């Protein structure tokens, strides 16, 4: 089943649910999947998967290559364009400046729900020799990685929370080591008044405090623009 699968209840459309599951499944397979793999992935018969894929193809939400492998279609770009457009437009120059300053990948992450966060925007440094690359739209657990930890640190303390969350609450920014990707350090801070974080992903962090200050400043600038 797709990683962020929603539990179906009596008030929901099963057909639409299955179609959306296919799109979620395909996001994790950029090289495409066979019809059988899709059917197995969402737990339906192959003929059901065929009808769902044909419908998604008709709306340009998925496509087949000459090897009959199915992948996401260009129609999704048109649908996604208005999503958080103002937020992304305002955040881009701030992320570009932050990434160039640290010579690291800068990212904008939004809270998806109580358990997950979504990578909304990635900006890679223009001058860095090496940088981390992520997939926009990627969903991660909120309790793993600096972005989610920063969001949890903005909430009141809860029994049993990770030490890193308490430390982030004290410092104003969160740091994680190899939690989202091996060997990658994350440094993130919350955008004031929003369930959004700005952060950096890099391979080395010789001065966490300096990076933290830069990330906090970037988050505060974005927060001021969003008021």
C-alpha positions in Angstrom: 0.0 0.0 0.0 1.2 3.6 -0.5 3.2 4.9 2.4 0.7 7.7 3.3 -2.4 5.6 2.6 -5.7 6.9 3.9 -8.1 4.5 5.7 -11.3 4.2 3.7 -14.6 4.7 5.5 -18.3 4.4 4.6 -18.5 8.1 3.6 -15.8 7.9 1.0 -15.7 6.9 -2.7 -13.8 3.6 -3.1 -13.1 4.2 -6.8 -11.7 7.7 -6.2 -9.7 6.4 -3.2 -8.1 3.7 -5.4 -7.3 6.2 -8.1 -5.6 8.5 -5.7 -3.7 5.6 -4.2 -2.3 4.9 -7.7 -1.0 8.5 -8.0 0.5 8.3 -4.5 2.1 4.9 -5.4 3.6 6.3 -8.6 5.3 9.3 -6.8 7.7 6.8 -5.4 8.5 5.1 -8.7 9.7 7.8 -11.1 10.9 5.0 -13.6 7.3 3.8 -13.8 5.5 0.6 -12.8 3.8 -2.2 -14.6 0.0 -2.7 -14.4 0.5 -5.8 -12.2 2.8 -3.9 -9.8 0.2 -1.2 -9.5 -2.6 -3.7 -8.8 -0.5 -5.5 -6.2 0.6 -2.1 -4.7 -3.0 -0.9 -4.0 -4.5 -4.3 -3.4 -7.0 -4.6 -6.3 -7.5 -7.0 -9.2 -5.5 -6.3 -12.4 -8.7 -5.5 -14.4 -9.7 -2.9 -11.8 -6.3 -1.4 -11.9 -6.5 -1.3 -15.7 -9.8 0.7 -15.6 -8.4 3.1 -13.0 -5.2 3.7 -15.0 -7.2 4.2 -18.3 -9.3 6.9 -16.5 -6.2 8.6 -15.1 -4.6 8.5 -18.6 -7.6 10.2 -20.1 -7.1 13.1 -17.7 -3.4 13.1 -18.4 -2.6 12.3 -14.8 -0.5 9.3 -15.7 1.0 7.9 -19.0 2.5 4.7 -20.4 5.8 4.5 -22.2 6.6 2.2 -25.1 7.5 -0.5 -22.6 4.0 -0.2 -21.1 5.4 1.1 -17.8 3.1 3.6 -16.2 4.3 6.9 -14.6 2.8 10.2 -13.5 1.5 12.4 -16.3 2.0 16.1 -17.1 -1.6 16.9 -16.2 -0.5 16.9 -12.6 1.7 19.9 -13.2 -1.4 22.0 -14.2 -3.3 20.8 -11.1 -0.4 21.4 -8.7 0.5 24.9 -10.0 -1.9 26.9 -7.7 -1.1 24.9 -4.6 0.7 27.1 -2.1 1.7 29.4 -5.0 1.9 32.5 -2.9 4.0 30.8 -0.3 6.4 29.3 -2.8 6.7 32.6 -4.7 7.6 34.5 -1.5 9.9 31.8 -0.2 12.0 31.2 -3.3 14.3 34.3 -3.1 14.8 33.7 0.6 15.6 30.0 0.1 18.0 31.0 -2.8 19.8 33.4 -0.5 20.0 31.0 2.4 21.2 28.2 0.2 23.9 30.3 -1.4 25.0 31.6 2.0 25.5 28.2 3.4 26.4 26.5 0.1 23.8 23.9 0.9 20.4 22.8 -0.3 17.6 24.9 1.2 14.1 23.6 1.7 10.5 24.6 2.6 8.5 22.0 4.4 4.8 22.2 5.4 2.9 20.1 7.9 0.7 17.5 6.1 -1.1 16.2 9.2 -0.4 15.2 12.8 2.1 12.5 11.8 3.7 13.7 8.5 5.4 16.7 6.8 5.7 17.4 3.1 8.7 18.8 1.2 7.1 21.7 -0.7 10.1 23.3 -2.3 13.8 22.5 -2.8 16.3 25.1 -3.9 19.9 23.9 -4.6 22.8 26.2 -4.2 24.2 27.9 -7.3 27.9 27.7 -6.3 28.2 24.7 -4.0 30.6 22.0 -5.1 28.4 19.2 -3.6 24.8 19.4 -2.4 21.9 17.2 -1.2 19.1 16.5 -3.6 15.5 15.7 -2.6 12.2 15.1 -4.4 9.6 17.9 -4.0 6.4 16.5 -2.6 8.3 13.9 -0.5 6.5 13.0 2.7 8.3 12.1 5.9 7.4 11.3 9.5 7.0 14.5 11.6 9.2 13.0 14.4 12.2 12.4 12.0 14.3 15.1 10.5 14.9 18.7 11.4 11.8 20.1 9.7 9.4 17.9 11.6 11.3 18.3 14.9 11.2 22.1 14.5 7.4 21.9 14.1 7.0 19.7 17.2 9.3 22.1 19.2 6.8 24.9 18.4 4.2 23.0 20.4 4.0 22.6 24.2 6.2 19.8 25.7 4.7 16.4 25.9 5.7 13.4 28.1 8.2 11.1 26.3 9.2 13.5 23.6 12.7 13.3 22.0 15.5 15.2 23.6 16.1 16.8 20.3 12.7 18.4 20.4 13.3 20.0 23.8 16.7 21.2 22.6 15.1 22.7 19.5 12.6 24.5 21.7 15.4 26.1 23.7 17.6 27.0 20.7 14.9 28.1 18.3 16.0 25.7 15.6 16.2 21.9 15.2 19.1 19.7 14.1 19.0 16.1 12.9 21.7 13.7 11.7 21.0 11.1 9.0 17.3 10.8 9.8 15.9 11.5 6.4 18.9 10.5 4.3 22.1 8.8 5.4 25.0 11.2 6.2 22.8 14.3 5.7 22.5 16.9 8.5 19.3 19.0 8.7 18.9 22.4 10.3 15.4 23.9 10.4 13.4 26.6 12.0 9.7 27.4 12.1 8.1 30.2 10.1 6.3 32.3 12.8 2.6 31.9 12.8 2.6 29.1 10.2 2.9 25.3 10.2 5.9 25.7 7.8 9.6 25.4 8.3 12.6 26.6 6.4 15.8 24.6 6.6 19.1 23.4 5.2 20.4 20.0 4.3 24.1 19.5 4.1 26.9 17.0 4.7 28.9 19.0 7.2 27.8 21.5 9.9 31.0 22.8 11.7 29.0 25.6 13.3 25.5 24.6 14.1 24.8 27.9 16.0 25.7 30.0 12.9 23.6 27.8 10.6 20.8 28.0 13.1 20.9 31.8 13.2 20.8 32.0 9.4 17.8 29.6 9.2 15.9 31.5 12.0 16.5 34.8 10.2 15.2 33.3 6.9 12.2 31.9 8.6 11.4 35.2 10.3 11.7 37.1 7.0 9.3 34.7 5.3 6.9 35.1 8.3 7.0 38.9 8.0 6.1 38.6 4.3 3.2 36.3 5.0 1.5 38.5 7.6 
